[in-house]
Amino acid sequence: MKEMLHIQNLTKYYGKIRGIENLDLTLNTGDIYGFIGPNGSGKSTTIRSIMHLINKNSGKVFVNGQEFLKDDLETKKIIGYLPSEISLYDDMAVREILNYHESFYNNIHSRRQELVKKLQLDEKKKIEDLSLGNLKKLGIVLALMHKPKLVILDEPTSGLDPVMQKIFFDILKEEKEKGTTILYSTHILSEVSKICDRVGIVKDGHLIHETTIDDLRKKNFNFLTVSSKDITKIKKELDLPIVYEDKDTIKLKNNLEINLVLKKLSNYKLDKLLIEDPTLEDLFLHYYN
């Protein structure tokens, strides 16, 4: 697979405060890559450094095999970018903003019309009159209408209602089928499982774990909820991390083979036994901790 985006040893400090440090990341053509972590973990700093919106301390960014420099206009033409917070000229109409963006490219009017229709965007409205959701829809159109090869999305669904989120995800899946590469930065884990092929987990400015969605879902642990009058003995017998405990009921984080657990529990009278797979949020916290 051809590399579309390669980040090499990217470092950005705000004075003495670390934004990101020695971050390496590679996206192949056609990837939808989930860049996940809580607010403040370094996601937006990485994206702004890629886009040259802030000056990095060190490191290099390569797009389509070439180093991406600040004044590289040709590379900028093949990138679509949606910031987490959209700021546009309030006194302009949506149509005027789209016309202005369209003037820099050739033969993109039909794609613009297609996106405007799908996202149900009113071109007659002024920017200042747009709700947060409609402003985000405008940002999506601006990011995608020029048919970019690389799309960088920073918290793209904030403000979108569930119906519009579904439409947006369908648009991204169509982009993937065309071979578009997408860096999808979010702290909302449920979104990642819907559209991403691979994920990278960011913590304190470092990429701490990288995997595919399928591998992330392959459980290397589960949760046991046990109710029994012998709960004190069971807790000692299993010797597993406690998630929750209340009187005769205990919830444990289990990494033992399930047949071994059942064998150990067979020595006790149980009132209830529940075995649950971890959610995506549980898996995220597992790696984060």
C-alpha positions as CSV (number, residue, x, y, z in Angstrom):
1,M,0.0,0.0,0.0
2,K,1.2,3.5,-0.8
3,E,1.8,5.9,2.0
4,M,-0.4,9.0,1.8
5,L,0.5,10.6,5.1
6,H,3.7,9.9,7.1
7,I,4.5,11.8,10.3
8,Q,8.1,11.5,11.6
9,N,9.3,12.4,15.1
10,L,6.8,15.3,15.3
11,T,7.4,17.4,18.4
12,K,5.6,20.5,19.6
13,Y,6.1,22.3,23.0
14,Y,4.2,25.3,24.2
15,G,7.0,26.8,26.2
16,K,7.8,24.1,28.7
17,I,4.5,22.4,28.3
18,R,4.5,19.3,26.0
19,G,2.0,19.2,23.2
20,I,3.3,16.2,21.4
21,E,6.7,14.5,21.5
22,N,8.4,12.3,18.9
23,L,5.1,11.2,17.4
24,D,5.3,8.8,14.4
25,L,2.2,8.0,12.3
26,T,1.6,6.5,8.9
27,L,-1.6,6.4,6.9
28,N,-1.8,4.3,3.7
29,T,-4.0,5.3,0.7
30,G,-7.7,4.5,1.5
31,D,-7.2,4.3,5.3
32,I,-9.8,5.7,7.6
33,Y,-7.6,6.1,10.7
34,G,-9.1,6.9,14.1
35,F,-6.9,9.2,16.1
36,I,-8.4,8.9,19.6
37,G,-7.8,10.3,23.0
38,P,-9.4,12.6,25.5
39,N,-9.3,16.4,25.2
40,G,-5.8,17.7,25.9
41,S,-4.0,14.5,24.8
42,G,-2.4,16.1,21.8
43,K,-4.7,15.3,18.9
44,S,-5.4,18.9,17.8
45,T,-1.8,19.9,18.3
46,T,-0.8,17.0,15.9
47,I,-3.3,18.1,13.3
48,R,-2.4,21.8,13.5
49,S,1.3,20.9,13.2
50,I,0.5,18.8,10.1
51,M,-1.4,21.7,8.6
52,H,1.3,24.3,9.5
53,L,-1.2,26.3,11.5
54,I,1.3,26.2,14.4
55,N,5.1,25.9,14.1
56,K,6.4,22.5,15.3
57,N,9.7,22.3,17.2
58,S,11.0,19.3,15.2
59,G,9.9,16.5,12.9
60,K,8.7,16.1,9.4
61,V,5.4,15.5,7.6
62,F,5.2,13.7,4.3
63,V,2.1,13.8,2.0
64,N,1.9,11.5,-1.0
65,G,5.6,10.7,-0.7
66,Q,6.8,14.3,-0.6
67,E,7.8,16.4,2.5
68,F,4.9,18.8,3.1
69,L,6.3,22.3,3.7
70,K,4.4,25.4,4.7
71,D,4.4,27.1,1.3
72,D,3.6,23.9,-0.7
73,L,0.5,25.1,-2.5
74,E,0.2,22.0,-4.7
75,T,0.1,19.7,-1.7
76,K,-2.5,21.9,0.0
77,K,-4.8,21.4,-3.0
78,I,-5.1,17.7,-2.3
79,I,-5.8,18.1,1.4
80,G,-9.3,18.7,2.9
81,Y,-9.3,20.0,6.5
82,L,-12.1,20.4,9.0
83,P,-11.0,22.1,12.2
84,S,-12.7,21.4,15.6
85,E,-13.9,25.0,15.7
86,I,-15.0,26.7,12.5
87,S,-14.5,30.4,12.1
88,L,-15.7,32.1,8.9
89,Y,-16.8,35.6,7.8
90,D,-20.1,36.2,9.7
91,D,-21.5,38.7,7.2
92,M,-21.1,36.4,4.2
93,A,-23.7,34.0,3.0
94,V,-23.1,30.3,2.7
95,R,-23.3,30.6,-1.1
96,E,-20.6,33.3,-1.1
97,I,-18.2,31.2,1.0
98,L,-18.7,28.2,-1.2
99,N,-18.3,30.3,-4.4
100,Y,-15.1,31.7,-3.0
101,H,-13.7,28.2,-2.2
102,E,-14.8,26.9,-5.6
103,S,-12.9,29.6,-7.4
104,F,-9.6,28.0,-6.5
105,Y,-10.4,24.7,-8.2
106,N,-11.6,23.3,-11.5
107,N,-14.7,21.2,-12.1
108,I,-15.9,20.8,-8.6
109,H,-19.4,22.5,-8.8
110,S,-21.3,19.2,-9.2
111,R,-19.5,17.8,-6.1
112,R,-20.4,20.9,-4.2
113,Q,-24.1,20.6,-5.2
114,E,-24.1,16.9,-4.3
115,L,-22.7,17.6,-0.8
116,V,-25.0,20.5,-0.1
117,K,-28.0,18.4,-1.0
118,K,-27.0,15.4,1.1
119,L,-26.2,17.6,4.1
120,Q,-29.4,19.7,3.6
121,L,-27.4,23.0,3.8
122,D,-29.2,26.2,3.0
123,E,-26.9,28.3,0.8
124,K,-29.0,31.5,1.3
125,K,-28.4,31.8,5.0
126,K,-25.7,34.1,6.4
127,I,-22.9,32.6,8.4
128,E,-23.9,34.5,11.5
129,D,-27.4,32.9,11.4
130,L,-26.1,29.3,11.2
131,S,-26.6,26.9,14.2
132,L,-23.6,25.0,15.4
133,G,-24.8,21.9,13.4
134,N,-25.3,23.9,10.2
135,L,-21.9,25.6,10.6
136,K,-20.3,22.1,11.0
137,K,-22.1,20.9,7.8
138,L,-20.7,23.9,5.9
139,G,-17.2,23.0,7.2
140,I,-17.7,19.4,5.9
141,V,-18.7,20.7,2.5
142,L,-15.6,23.0,2.4
143,A,-13.4,20.1,3.4
144,L,-14.7,17.7,0.8
145,M,-16.0,19.6,-2.2
146,H,-12.6,20.0,-4.0
147,K,-12.2,16.1,-4.1
148,P,-9.1,15.9,-1.8
149,K,-6.9,12.8,-1.6
150,L,-6.2,13.3,2.1
151,V,-8.9,14.5,4.5
152,I,-8.1,15.6,8.0
153,L,-11.0,15.8,10.4
154,D,-10.8,17.2,14.0
155,E,-13.8,16.3,16.1
156,P,-16.1,16.4,13.0
157,T,-19.4,15.4,14.5
158,S,-19.8,18.0,17.3
159,G,-23.1,19.8,16.6
160,L,-24.5,17.2,14.2
161,D,-27.7,15.4,15.1
162,P,-27.8,11.6,14.9
163,V,-29.5,11.6,11.5
164,M,-26.9,13.9,10.0
165,Q,-24.1,11.9,11.6
166,K,-25.4,8.9,9.8
167,I,-25.3,10.8,6.5
168,F,-21.8,12.1,7.2
169,F,-20.5,8.6,8.0
170,D,-22.0,7.4,4.7
171,I,-20.2,10.2,2.9
172,L,-16.9,9.1,4.5
173,K,-17.5,5.5,3.5
174,E,-18.0,6.7,-0.1
175,E,-14.8,8.7,0.1
176,K,-12.9,5.6,1.2
177,E,-14.3,3.6,-1.7
178,K,-12.8,6.3,-4.0
179,G,-9.4,5.8,-2.3
180,T,-9.5,8.9,-0.2
181,T,-7.3,8.7,3.0
182,I,-8.9,10.1,6.2
183,L,-7.4,11.0,9.5
184,Y,-10.3,11.1,11.9
185,S,-9.6,12.7,15.3
186,T,-12.2,12.2,18.0
187,H,-12.7,11.5,21.7
188,I,-16.1,9.8,21.0
189,L,-15.2,6.1,20.8
190,S,-18.5,4.9,19.4
191,E,-17.8,6.7,16.2
192,V,-14.4,5.0,15.7
193,S,-16.0,1.5,15.5
194,K,-18.5,2.6,12.8
195,I,-16.0,3.9,10.2
196,C,-12.4,3.4,11.1
197,D,-10.0,0.6,9.9
198,R,-7.2,1.4,12.3
199,V,-6.9,3.4,15.5
200,G,-4.1,5.1,17.3
201,I,-4.5,6.0,21.0
202,V,-2.9,9.2,22.1
203,K,-1.9,10.0,25.7
204,D,0.1,13.0,27.0
205,G,1.4,13.8,23.5
206,H,2.5,10.3,22.7
207,L,1.0,7.5,20.5
208,I,0.8,4.8,23.2
209,H,-1.0,2.1,21.2
210,E,-1.9,1.4,17.5
211,T,-4.1,-1.4,16.3
212,T,-6.9,-2.4,14.0
213,I,-10.5,-2.2,15.0
214,D,-10.8,-5.9,14.7
215,D,-7.8,-6.5,17.0
216,L,-9.1,-4.0,19.4
217,R,-12.4,-5.9,19.6
218,K,-10.6,-9.2,20.2
219,K,-11.1,-9.3,23.9
220,N,-8.1,-10.0,26.0
221,F,-10.2,-9.6,29.1
222,N,-13.9,-9.6,30.1
223,F,-16.0,-8.8,33.1
224,L,-17.4,-11.2,35.7
225,T,-20.3,-10.3,37.9
226,V,-20.8,-12.8,40.7
227,S,-23.5,-12.9,43.4
228,S,-23.0,-15.4,46.2
229,K,-23.1,-15.8,50.0
230,D,-19.5,-17.0,49.6
231,I,-18.4,-13.8,47.9
232,T,-15.5,-13.2,50.3
233,K,-14.1,-16.7,49.5
234,I,-14.7,-16.2,45.8
235,K,-12.9,-12.9,45.8
236,K,-9.9,-14.5,47.4
237,E,-10.1,-17.6,45.1
238,L,-10.1,-15.6,41.9
239,D,-7.8,-12.8,43.0
240,L,-8.8,-10.5,40.1
241,P,-9.1,-6.7,40.0
242,I,-12.3,-5.4,41.5
243,V,-14.5,-3.1,39.4
244,Y,-17.5,-3.0,41.8
245,E,-18.4,-4.5,45.1
246,D,-21.6,-4.4,47.1
247,K,-22.6,-6.9,49.8
248,D,-22.9,-10.3,48.2
249,T,-22.1,-9.1,44.7
250,I,-18.8,-8.3,43.0
251,K,-17.7,-7.3,39.5
252,L,-14.3,-8.4,38.5
253,K,-12.0,-7.7,35.5
254,N,-11.0,-11.1,34.3
255,N,-8.0,-12.1,32.1
256,L,-8.2,-15.8,33.0
257,E,-9.3,-18.5,30.7
258,I,-13.0,-18.8,31.2
259,N,-13.0,-22.6,31.8
260,L,-10.5,-22.1,34.6
261,V,-12.8,-19.5,36.1
262,L,-15.8,-21.8,36.0
263,K,-13.8,-24.6,37.5
264,K,-12.8,-22.3,40.4
265,L,-16.4,-21.1,40.9
266,S,-17.8,-24.7,40.9
267,N,-16.7,-25.0,44.5
268,Y,-19.2,-22.4,45.6
269,K,-22.9,-21.9,45.5
270,L,-23.7,-19.0,43.1
271,D,-26.9,-16.9,43.0
272,K,-25.9,-15.2,39.8
273,L,-23.0,-15.2,37.2
274,L,-22.8,-12.7,34.4
275,I,-19.9,-12.7,31.8
276,E,-19.7,-9.5,29.7
277,D,-17.4,-8.6,26.8
278,P,-15.7,-5.2,27.2
279,T,-17.1,-2.2,25.4
280,L,-14.9,0.0,23.2
281,E,-14.7,2.4,26.1
282,D,-13.5,-0.4,28.4
283,L,-10.8,-1.4,25.9
284,F,-9.7,2.3,25.6
285,L,-9.4,2.7,29.3
286,H,-7.6,-0.6,29.5
287,Y,-4.8,0.7,27.2
288,Y,-4.9,4.2,28.7
289,N,-4.4,2.9,32.2
